[in-house]
Amino acid sequence: MRIVFEPIGAVHTPYSEKAPRQPMEDDESGEFLIELFPLYRGALRLIDRFRYVYVLFYMDRTGYRGNAAHPPGLKGGSVGLFASRSPHRPNAIGLDVARIIEVVDDLRLRTSGLSALDGSPLLDLKPYTPGDVKPDANPGWISGYDETSGQSNQE
């Protein structure tokens, strides 16, 4: 089976070579802008009624590196690729949830921080709604990992 995606636009960020591992809502390193191709004029209508949006993008400057991931701070340990948020995946699809700051015009959307490199192909946008929250979600193996310091809390 062959699956083909066509970009619907581009993600613009201040990151040309290295992006953060996770989006930071309060990132002030530059502007974050979603730009749709003209074919999608009008597709942002009423998106400003939502506070957040899912941003799906193609991580076009990364590559698959096998079935194990080595999260920083795990003291040399590894986890299965699909138990990680590593960008090095068989299908390099990025997924961020971003705050909608402003609908600039009918093709551009300013958002909070994203984890995409500048110029990443945009695959889709979907509104984030209160029903998307799973109150019983847990941190899994990350419970022993402090993302702020990048250090493992487990011995």
Order of alpha helices (4+ residues) and beta strands (2+ residues): beta-beta-beta-beta-beta-beta-beta-beta-beta-beta
